[in-house]
Amino acid sequence: MSYKVIMELRLKNGKVQDFFDWCKPFCETIRNADGCIKIEIGITQNNQNNCFIIQEWNNFQNYEDYFFEFEKTGLWRSLAGHILNDPKITFC
């Protein structure tokens, strides 16, 4: 059974394009990680400042291994310039 991570983000006004530019290296890193099945990124239909990132992994260990390595790159911290508050993260 696969493991999903759903991140809900509220973007700062005027940051939608910057967010999608940020997503390019983020998605590439995830797609190349061991155990990544897929990643989806989108915006909600009723408010373009509300975005989501859905990741699917083979298992929790694959996600955890990726996250700790990814955190070292600094790209995760750079997300803070695009969002209003901490992302809501749901593990399924």
C-alpha angles and dihedrals in degrees: 000000000000127000122230131202117196119193120191115197134187109209126212114251112278094015101103096102092042089052093052090047088052089050094062097074090033093057093043091053092049095046090054094049120107110261098016111141098177147326129214128190128187149142127244117256096232098048125022090202090067110081136171137204118199118192125186120200136181089241144338093268091059090052093046093049090050094046096053092048093044092050089060091061094066092229091111092057091049089065088074091076091063103044135068098218142354114306119255106238123196123187117207 
